[in-house]
Amino acid sequence: MKTIKYAVAAVALTTLSFGAFAAQSVSPSQANGMNKIGVVSVDGATTLDGLEARLAEKAEAAGATGYTITSANSNNKLSGTAVIYK
C-alpha cells in the first residue's frame, strides 16, 4: 500500500515539475524584455487549441521559455507561426 502511495506521489511531482519548464505564451510587452531566438511553425492542426499546443511544444523543443503567436491560417487544416524567446 505504501508503494502505491509513493508511486502516485512521484508521478504527481514529475507532472508538476514538467509543466514548470514548458514554454509559455507571452504578451508583446512581456516579449520586450526577452531575447528573440527564432521562429517556429506547424501545419495540420484541427483546432486553435491544438495549434497553440503544437507551437508551444515546438518552442519548448527549441529551448524557448516563451513564445508569441504571429499568424494562424486555415485551409481545412490550421497552420501558424510563433516567434520564440528565451
ABEGO torsion letter per residue (X at the ends): XAAAAAAAAAAAAAAAAAAAABBBBBBAAAAAABBBAEBBBBBGBABAAAAAAAAAAAAAAAGBABBBBABBBBBGBBBBBBBBBX
